């Protein structure tokens, strides 16, 4: 699920200024990530080239003719799951947010892909399946939503267990460089006929945590707040994760040109093979 992406200000219709929290008559209620944002998500990320992401994954696995099924964890609203199904794969798509899965189900139904895509709500670190997968992807900043490298390690171990022999795991990881460049003091306001939101993102260089807050107006005196916390990882962190994982074969690439990743990379692809 992308949050680390946009650098532009989106303002539609009238500008809404959210109230200050110090006003005692104003109530702010904390809610789960994506529980309110889900219907806005595709508009928020409408500039993402999902086709290119799918092309990259298919390029990574092109020499493996045995690939028939794919698990998409942190699948968001199902944009990539639908594309992989159109490419002929049997897809299982999982997300921690029931509301995001509801949005994904609308796409699956609209494209008549219910026979090709199975949707489920679950935690990427522990969700169980009866059959192994040929490919697992985690390409929506899902790794960055894990709070620390230990949690990331739990996911890698679990993914290894879910793969068949010679299976593939492809993940992406956002780096501190991207956060430093784009997400210190970022703010936008979006409004439409159903309301809208205010979005604020700040990045702590010391903890390397990006905190994004989405504030939704329920009434002039009541607001809902989603907090999205994401941990950035540098190249040494990711290498350590790889070395500590059960995988013996892996490589770290720059997501822009697919060259070997280095300190100038803002986002990594990490491709694992269960040998």
N, C-alpha and C positions, 0 to 999 in steps of 0.2 A: 504494500500500500504506500503509494508515494506521498510524502509530505515535503521532502527536501528539494522540490523541483522548481517551483515558479519564482521568478525574480521581478515580475511586473505587477503593477497595481491594477486590480480589476474593480471598477466601480460601475454599477448599472443603476439607472434611474437616480433617485435622490440619495444624497449622502446622509448616512445616519451616524451620529456621534454617540457612542455608548457612554452611559453614566459612569461617574467615578465610584469606586467601591466604598469610599468613605461615607457615602450618603446612607444614614441608618435606615431609611425607608426602602432602600433598594435591596432586594434579596438575590443572591447568586447561589445557584445549586450546581454542584459538581456531578457530571454524568460520565458514563463510560465512553472512551474514544469510539468514534464513528456511529454512536447511537443516534445522533441528530445530524451528523455531517453526511451520512451515506447517500441521501438523495441528491446532494450537491456535488458529490465526488467527481462524477464524470465531467461536469462543467468545469470544476476546479482544475482538472487535469486534461483538458481537451486538446492541449498542444503536444501531448506525449505521442511519440511514434511507436505504438505497440507493434506494428508490423515489422519494424526494424529489430525490435527485441526478439521477436519470434524467429526472424531470419537468422539472427546471431546464434540462437540456441540450436536451430536446425543445422547450421553450419558446423557447430561443435560436434554434433553427433552424426554427421552425414555418412560416415563410413561404417556405421553400425546398422546393418540391415535388419537386426532382430528387434529394433525398437517398435513396440506396438502400443504401450500405454504410458501415461505420464501423470504424476501427482504435482499439482500446483498448490503449494502452501502459501499462506497469506495472499490469497488469490484476489482480494478486493472485490470489485464488482464484476469480475469474470471476463474482463476484456481480453486477456491473454488466453484464458481457458477456451473461449469461443474460437479464437484463431487457431489454436493447436488442434481443436476438434475438426475444424474445416480442413486442416492439413492431413486429416486421416487418422489421428491418434485417438485412442480411448482415454478420456481425461477424468480424473478425480480432482475436484477443486475444494480447498478447505480454507476457512478463515475463522479467526477468533470472534469476529463480530457477526451476530445473527442478522443485523441490519444490512451489512454488506452482502451477506449471502442472499438476502431477500432481493437486493438489486441485481445480483448475478442471476438469480432464478428468472427474473424478467427477461434478461437477454437470452438465456438458454431457451425459454419458451418461445420467444419471438423468432428465434432462428431455427426452431424445430430440431433442437439438438439434445432433447431429453434422453435419447438412446445412446448418445455419445459422451455426455457429461453427467457425472454424479457430483452433487454438491453436499457439503457437510460443514457443520460448525465444530471447531476443535482447536486445541493448542498444538502448535507444530512440534513441540518437544515431547508429546506423549500420545498423540492420536494413533489408534491401532487399526490395522487392516489385515484381512485374512490372506491376501495374496501380495507378493512382492511387485515392485514397480521397475520398469526399465529406465525411467528418467524421473527425477524429482527436480523441480525448480522452486526457487524462492527469490523472486525478482521484483518485489514491491517494497524495498527497504525493510523487509521483514526481519532481517538479521539485526538491523539497527534498532528495531523496537525491543529486542532482547536487552535486558538491563546491564549485562556485563559479559565478559568473555567466557565466564563459567556457564552461563545460560546458553551462549552461542555454542559452546562445546557440547552441551546436552543435546542441542538440536542436531549437530553434526553426527553424533553417535547414534541418535535415533534414526536419522536419515539413512545412515549406513545399514542399519538393521532392516529398514524397509525396502532396500534395493535388492534386486536379484544380482547374482554374480556378474561382473562386468558392467553393472548399471552405472548411470551417470547422475551426478548432482551438480546443478548450476545455481550459484547464488550471486547476488550483487551486494556490495558493501559501500556505504558512503564514508568519505574520509573527512578528517578535520579541515583539510584545505577547502573543500566545498563549503563547509559550514562557515568558516572564517570569511570566505569570499562573498557569500550570498545571504547569510542568515543572521547577521548581527543587527538587531533593531529593525527587523523587517515588519511592515504592517500593511494590511489592506482591508478594505471594507467592500463587501458585495451585497447588493440588495436586489430583490426581484419581487414578484407578486406574492410569493409565499413567505417573505420575510427577509432572509439573508443571514449574514454573519459578519462579525469582525474577527480578523485573524491577526495574531501577533506572534512573531517568532524571535526568540533570543537564543544566543549560543554562549555557553560558558567555556572559555578556552582551557581553564584549569581542569574541570571535570570532564570536558569534551561531551557535554550533554546539550542537545538542542531541545528547547521547550517551546512547543507551539500551542497556543491557546485559541480556541474558537469559541466566541461568545454569541449566543442566540437569544434574541428578545422574545419572551413569552407575552409580556405585558410591560407597560412603562415602569413597573416596579419589580419585575421578576425576569431573571435572565438565567440561562443554562450555559455552563462552561465545560467544554471538553479540553482536557490537557493531554497532549501527545508528547511523550518523552522518548527521545531517540539518542542512542549512544553512537558517536562517531569512532571509527577504528582506523589507525594508520597502517602502513604496510608491515611494520614489524609486528603489530598486533595480529594481523591476519595471517602472517607466516607462522606465528606461534600457534594460532588456532589450528592451522593445517597440520603442523607437526604433532600437535597433541591429539589429533583426531584419529580414528581407526583407518582412515584412507592412506594408502601408500602412494597413490598417483594423484597429483594435483598441480595446477598452474594458476597464476594470478595475472590477469590481463587488465590493461587500461580499457575501459568500456567504450571509449571514443574510436580508437583505431585498432583495437585488439592486439596491440603490441604488448611486450612485457611491461607490467606495471612498475612505476617508479614513484619518487617523491612528488612529482608534478601531477600525478593522477588524482582526479577529483572523485572518481568512482571506480571500483574494481568489479570485474567479473572474476569469480573463482570457480574453476571447473575441476570437479573431483571424479575419479573413476574407482569403482570398487573392484579391485583386482584380486 
